[in-house]
Amino acid sequence: MLEDDFGREVSGVRVSLTDRCNFDCVYCHNEGLGDTRGPMDAQDDEMTADEVVRFLEVVSEFGVGKVKFTGGEPMLRGDLEEIIERTPDSMEVSLTTNGTFLPGRAAALKEAGLERVNVSQDALDREAFAEITKSGAYDKVIEGVEAALDAGLDPVKLNMVVFEHTAGYVEGMVDHVAENPGLQLQLIEYMPELTGRPEWNIDIERVHNWLEEKADRVETREMHNRRRYYVGEGMVEIVDPVENPNFCANCHRVRVTHEGYLKGCLNRNDDLRPMGEMSREEIRETFRETVANRVPYYGEYMIKEEGEWVVNDEYIDAPVTHS
């Protein structure tokens, strides 16, 4: 298993299969397409199934044991089942989706080898959901969660971005997972730097404090020192990477863009590395380079000076590695 200069082993990869999405969520930094005609062939700027599988086969040589397929909306790829089925058996396979295409496909995905699924669901209220996602697919998402549970893709994690538009729905969502076995909730801290709307931010620590009082039991995970709040039948976690050096110090993932670029950090686009024609040797070399050059974002790439986060002088004018 490869390790970066900060002692962080890379045990997992997140692979974006497309930047297309049939939602247009207000907090997303990508512009959604709105309703589409559904799953389709890979587009010209997207990695083919062969390229995705070749990449996974190569990184499995380095002990990478987990892959999460993401987007955009990865279920817009008609070949998703094929990609999962061809993923090395040594890898745990999970998927992040908005859930609209799970009805009718969840069982096939499970059969192909999918083990877990995260479904984006920012509100239980139909009108609020439509306002946030710019989509009328609320019923499909609810149906998709049920389809995932029926297929045995449990526990199903519901992903909810917490910001000004959704803060009022957190209590209802916590109660929802508490009353429904098989569901878990991930409350994801809003990242204003990705949307340019800092006024939508809320103090995530207030949510922690509220959950501390509400939970029947609280555990602290070793990774990130992240707290797990057990409420009724459900479990709630808060993913809070913003201005959190501890989070970055425990990052063990490399990311792959839909175009086939490797990147060591979600928050940066100046560390992209192309894999050329994606031969096995090119993939190996690019993966080694990417891991060797990984830098924790908060606490290293960004450091605090006089209470403000600023770019570390060491990384100013660092060479851009993509064309």
C-alpha positions in Angstrom: 0.0 0.0 0.0 1.4 3.4 -1.0 1.9 6.1 1.6 2.4 9.8 1.2 5.0 12.0 2.9 2.5 12.6 5.7 2.2 8.9 6.6 -1.3 8.6 5.0 -1.8 5.2 3.3 -4.1 5.2 0.3 -6.6 2.5 0.9 -9.5 3.7 -1.3 -10.3 5.5 -4.5 -13.3 7.6 -5.5 -14.0 7.3 -9.2 -16.3 9.8 -10.9 -18.0 8.1 -13.9 -19.6 11.3 -15.3 -20.1 14.9 -14.4 -23.7 14.7 -15.9 -26.5 14.9 -13.4 -30.3 14.9 -13.7 -30.5 17.2 -10.6 -29.4 20.8 -10.4 -28.9 21.2 -6.6 -28.4 24.7 -5.4 -25.3 23.9 -3.3 -23.5 22.0 -6.1 -20.6 23.5 -8.0 -21.5 21.7 -11.1 -24.4 22.8 -13.3 -26.9 20.1 -13.5 -28.7 19.1 -16.6 -32.2 18.9 -15.2 -34.3 15.9 -16.4 -32.5 13.7 -18.8 -33.6 10.7 -20.9 -32.0 8.4 -18.4 -29.0 6.0 -18.5 -26.9 6.2 -21.6 -23.6 5.2 -23.2 -20.4 6.8 -21.9 -19.8 10.2 -23.5 -16.7 11.2 -25.4 -15.1 12.9 -22.4 -15.8 10.1 -20.0 -13.6 7.1 -19.3 -14.8 3.9 -20.9 -15.7 0.8 -18.9 -12.4 -0.8 -20.0 -10.4 2.2 -18.8 -12.2 2.3 -15.4 -11.7 -1.4 -14.9 -8.0 -1.2 -16.0 -7.4 1.6 -13.5 -9.0 -0.5 -10.7 -7.0 -3.6 -11.6 -3.8 -1.6 -11.4 -4.4 0.2 -8.1 -5.5 -3.1 -6.5 -1.9 -4.2 -7.0 -1.1 -1.4 -4.5 -3.5 -2.8 -1.8 -6.3 -0.4 -2.6 -9.3 -2.3 -1.2 -12.2 0.1 -1.6 -13.8 2.0 -4.5 -16.7 4.4 -4.4 -18.3 5.3 -7.8 -19.6 8.8 -7.9 -20.6 11.5 -10.4 -22.4 13.7 -11.3 -25.0 11.0 -11.2 -23.2 7.7 -11.8 -26.4 5.9 -12.6 -26.6 7.9 -15.8 -24.0 5.4 -17.1 -25.8 2.5 -18.8 -22.7 0.4 -18.3 -22.6 0.8 -14.5 -23.5 -2.8 -13.8 -20.8 -4.0 -16.2 -18.2 -1.8 -14.5 -19.1 -3.1 -11.0 -19.2 -6.7 -12.2 -15.7 -6.3 -13.6 -14.3 -4.6 -10.5 -11.6 -6.7 -8.9 -13.0 -9.1 -6.3 -10.6 -7.8 -3.7 -12.4 -4.4 -3.7 -15.4 -3.3 -1.6 -17.7 -1.5 -4.0 -20.0 1.4 -3.0 -22.0 4.0 -4.9 -23.2 7.6 -4.2 -26.3 8.4 -6.1 -29.4 10.6 -6.0 -31.5 7.4 -6.1 -33.8 8.2 -9.0 -32.6 5.2 -11.1 -32.4 2.7 -8.2 -36.0 1.4 -8.8 -35.6 -1.3 -11.4 -31.8 -1.4 -11.1 -31.0 -2.0 -7.4 -31.2 -5.8 -7.6 -29.0 -5.9 -10.7 -26.4 -3.7 -9.0 -26.4 -5.9 -6.0 -26.0 -9.0 -8.2 -23.1 -7.3 -10.0 -21.3 -6.9 -6.7 -22.4 -3.5 -5.3 -22.2 -3.7 -1.5 -23.4 -0.3 -0.2 -25.1 2.8 -1.5 -25.3 6.4 -0.3 -28.4 8.3 -1.5 -28.6 12.1 -1.5 -31.7 13.2 0.3 -31.8 16.7 1.6 -35.4 16.9 2.8 -38.4 14.7 3.5 -40.8 17.4 2.4 -41.7 17.2 -1.3 -41.7 21.0 -2.0 -38.5 21.6 -0.1 -36.8 18.8 -1.9 -37.9 20.3 -5.3 -36.6 23.7 -4.3 -33.2 22.4 -3.3 -32.7 19.9 -6.1 -34.6 21.7 -8.9 -36.2 18.3 -9.5 -39.6 16.8 -9.2 -38.1 13.3 -8.5 -39.0 13.1 -4.8 -41.2 10.0 -5.1 -38.5 8.3 -7.2 -35.9 8.9 -4.6 -38.1 7.5 -1.8 -38.9 4.5 -4.0 -35.2 4.1 -4.8 -34.2 3.9 -1.1 -36.8 1.2 -0.6 -35.5 -0.7 -3.7 -32.0 -0.5 -2.3 -33.1 -1.9 1.1 -35.2 -4.6 -0.6 -32.1 -5.6 -2.7 -30.0 -6.0 0.4 -27.9 -2.9 -0.1 -28.1 -2.1 3.6 -27.4 0.0 5.6 -28.5 2.7 3.1 -26.8 6.0 4.0 -28.8 9.1 3.4 -26.6 12.1 2.5 -27.9 15.5 3.6 -26.0 18.7 3.0 -26.6 21.0 6.0 -26.8 24.7 5.2 -29.3 27.5 5.5 -31.9 25.9 3.1 -31.9 22.5 4.9 -31.1 23.2 8.6 -34.8 23.2 9.5 -35.2 19.7 8.1 -32.4 18.0 10.1 -34.5 17.0 13.1 -37.1 15.4 10.8 -34.4 13.5 9.0 -32.9 12.2 12.2 -36.3 11.1 13.4 -36.8 9.4 10.0 -33.7 7.2 10.3 -34.4 6.6 14.0 -37.7 5.0 13.0 -36.6 3.0 10.0 -34.1 0.1 10.4 -31.6 -0.2 7.7 -31.1 3.6 7.3 -28.2 5.7 8.4 -27.7 9.5 8.0 -24.7 11.4 7.0 -25.0 15.2 7.7 -22.5 16.8 5.4 -21.0 20.2 6.2 -21.7 22.8 3.5 -18.6 23.9 1.7 -19.0 27.6 0.8 -15.8 27.7 -1.2 -17.3 25.4 -3.8 -20.4 27.5 -4.4 -19.4 31.0 -3.6 -22.4 31.5 -1.2 -20.8 31.9 2.3 -24.0 33.4 3.6 -25.7 30.0 3.4 -23.2 28.5 5.9 -24.3 27.5 9.4 -22.3 26.6 12.5 -22.0 22.8 12.3 -20.9 22.6 15.9 -24.4 23.5 16.9 -25.6 20.4 15.1 -23.1 18.3 17.0 -24.2 19.7 20.3 -27.9 19.1 19.5 -27.2 15.5 18.5 -25.2 15.0 21.7 -28.3 15.8 23.7 -30.7 13.8 21.5 -28.6 10.6 21.1 -29.2 7.5 23.1 -25.5 6.6 22.7 -22.4 8.4 21.3 -19.3 6.6 19.9 -16.1 8.2 18.6 -14.5 6.5 15.6 -10.7 6.2 15.5 -10.6 7.8 12.0 -11.1 11.5 12.1 -12.2 11.2 15.8 -15.6 11.3 14.1 -18.6 10.9 16.5 -21.4 8.5 15.7 -24.8 9.4 17.3 -27.2 6.5 17.8 -30.8 7.6 17.9 -33.5 4.9 18.1 -32.9 2.4 15.2 -30.6 4.8 13.3 -27.1 6.1 13.3 -26.1 9.6 12.4 -22.6 10.9 11.5 -21.5 14.4 10.7 -18.9 14.8 7.9 -17.2 18.2 8.7 -14.0 18.7 6.7 -14.2 22.5 6.5 -11.2 24.1 8.3 -10.6 20.7 9.9 -6.9 19.6 9.9 -7.8 16.4 11.7 -10.1 15.4 8.8 -7.4 16.0 6.2 -4.7 14.2 8.3 -6.9 11.1 8.1 -7.7 11.2 4.4 -6.9 7.9 2.7 -8.5 8.3 -0.7 -7.3 9.3 -4.1 -9.9 10.7 -6.6 -10.3 10.1 -10.3 -12.2 12.5 -12.5 -14.6 11.3 -15.2 -12.0 12.4 -17.8 -9.4 10.1 -16.3 -7.3 12.6 -14.2 -6.0 11.6 -10.8 -6.1 14.1 -8.0 -5.0 13.8 -4.4 -7.4 16.3 -2.9 -11.1 17.1 -3.3 -10.5 20.9 -2.7 -7.7 21.3 -5.3 -7.6 21.3 -9.1 -3.9 22.3 -9.4 -2.8 18.7 -8.6 -4.6 17.0 -11.5 -2.5 14.3 -13.3 -3.5 12.8 -16.6 -3.0 9.0 -17.1 -2.1 9.5 -20.8 -3.4 6.6 -22.9 -4.1 4.8 -19.7 -1.8 1.9 -20.3 -1.1 -0.1 -17.2 2.4 1.3 -16.8 1.1 4.9 -17.2 -1.6 4.3 -14.6 1.0 2.8 -12.2 3.4 5.8 -12.6 0.6 8.4 -12.3 -0.8 6.7 -9.3 2.6 6.6 -7.6 3.2 10.4 -8.4 -0.3 11.4 -7.1 0.2 9.6 -3.8 3.8 10.9 -3.4 2.5 14.5 -3.9 -0.6 14.3 -1.7 -0.8 17.1 0.8 -3.3 17.6 3.6 -5.4 20.6 2.6 -6.1 22.1 6.0 -3.1 22.3 8.2 -0.5 22.0 5.4 -1.6 23.4 2.0 -3.8 25.9 3.9 -2.4 27.2 7.2 -3.7 29.7 9.8 -2.1 33.1 10.1 -3.6 35.6 12.4 -6.8 33.6 12.6 -7.3 33.3 8.8 -6.6 30.4 6.5 -4.1 31.3 3.8 -2.2 29.3 1.2 1.1 28.0 2.6 4.0 29.8 0.9 5.6 26.5 0.2 2.8 25.7 -2.3 2.5 29.1 -4.0 3.5 28.9 -7.6 3.8 25.2 -7.4 3.9 23.7 -10.9 0.6 22.9 -12.4 0.7 19.3 -13.5 -2.1 19.1 -16.0 -2.5 20.5 -19.5 
